[in-house]
Amino acid sequence: MTLYHLSETDLNNKTLTPRIPHNKFTENGYEEGKTARVCFAPTIDGAMMALTGDKTNKRYYVHTPVNEINPKYISHPTKHDVPDSHLTGEIWVLTPVKLKCIGIIETSYVTRDKPLTYRYGNTIGRIYKWNWKWVNKLSEVQQIYNELIGGS
């Protein structure tokens, strides 16, 4: 299974260490706040929906793990752990993970689809799908070369 992690900065050849997110969901008990993790999604759309805030006209580096992750170090959070996980497909990697950049995407606008809804506490949350396109998608050869030279 391919896992995706989006970032506004290039994290090629960087190792992310699991941590507990500090946000309104963990701080108010709506999201599990005890497990250190690096968050991924099985699709770019899922990774995009998991990001907060307005994503209009932004660029994101698309990363995948350099090596296959041992399944015993992968957690599939439930709706109790992360209220929108059933929509985003969020997956937690529980060990440090080295990333490779496979390209850059650019967002444009929210799709015309209705927002996806989920419940946290007594509140209905909404997440949206975003239109995006590849600005630069690295070939397998470029990815291997980048890994060999340690650059992006």
Residue pairs with C-beta under 8 A, 6 or more apart in sequence:
1 42
2 42
2 64
3 40
3 41
3 42
3 64
3 65
3 69
3 91
3 93
4 40
4 41
4 42
4 43
4 44
4 46
4 47
4 62
4 63
4 64
5 11
5 16
5 38
5 39
5 40
5 41
5 47
5 62
5 63
5 64
5 99
6 44
6 47
6 48
6 51
6 60
6 61
6 62
6 63
6 105
7 60
7 61
7 63
8 58
8 59
8 60
8 61
9 61
10 61
10 101
10 152
11 61
11 63
11 99
11 101
12 61
12 63
12 99
12 100
12 101
12 146
12 151
12 152
13 66
13 98
13 99
13 100
13 146
13 147
13 150
13 151
13 152
14 98
14 99
15 96
15 97
15 98
15 99
16 38
16 96
16 97
16 99
17 36
17 38
17 96
18 36
18 37
18 38
18 92
18 93
18 94
18 95
18 96
19 36
19 37
19 38
20 26
20 33
20 34
20 35
20 36
20 37
21 31
21 33
21 39
23 31
23 52
24 30
25 31
25 82
25 83
25 120
26 32
26 33
27 33
28 121
30 83
30 120
30 121
31 81
31 82
31 83
31 120
32 77
32 80
32 81
32 82
35 75
35 81
35 92
35 94
36 94
37 75
37 92
37 93
37 94
38 92
38 93
38 96
38 97
39 50
39 90
39 91
39 92
40 47
40 65
40 90
40 91
40 92
40 93
41 47
41 49
41 50
41 88
41 89
41 90
41 91
42 89
42 91
43 89
44 62
44 105
44 132
45 129
45 130
46 87
46 88
46 89
46 90
47 62
47 88
48 55
48 60
48 107
48 129
48 130
48 132
49 84
49 87
49 88
49 116
49 127
49 128
49 129
49 130
50 84
50 88
50 90
55 107
55 130
56 107
56 108
56 109
56 110
57 106
57 107
57 108
58 106
58 107
59 104
59 105
59 106
59 107
59 135
60 104
60 105
60 106
60 107
60 132
61 101
61 103
61 104
62 101
62 102
62 103
62 104
62 105
63 99
63 100
63 101
63 102
64 99
64 100
64 102
65 93
65 97
65 98
65 99
65 100
66 97
66 98
66 99
66 100
66 147
67 98
69 93
69 95
69 97
70 95
73 93
73 94
73 95
74 91
74 92
74 93
74 94
75 91
75 92
75 94
76 85
76 91
76 92
77 85
77 90
77 91
77 92
78 85
79 85
79 86
79 118
82 88
82 90
83 118
83 119
83 120
83 125
84 90
84 116
84 118
84 125
84 127
86 118
87 116
87 118
87 127
88 127
100 143
100 146
100 147
101 138
101 143
101 146
101 152
102 137
102 138
102 143
103 134
103 135
103 136
103 137
103 138
104 134
104 135
104 136
104 137
105 132
105 133
105 134
105 135
106 132
106 133
106 135
107 130
107 131
107 132
108 130
108 131
108 132
108 133
109 130
109 131
110 128
110 129
110 130
110 131
111 128
111 129
111 130
111 131
113 128
113 129
115 126
115 127
115 128
116 126
116 127
116 128
116 129
117 124
117 125
117 126
118 124
118 125
118 127
119 125
138 146
146 152
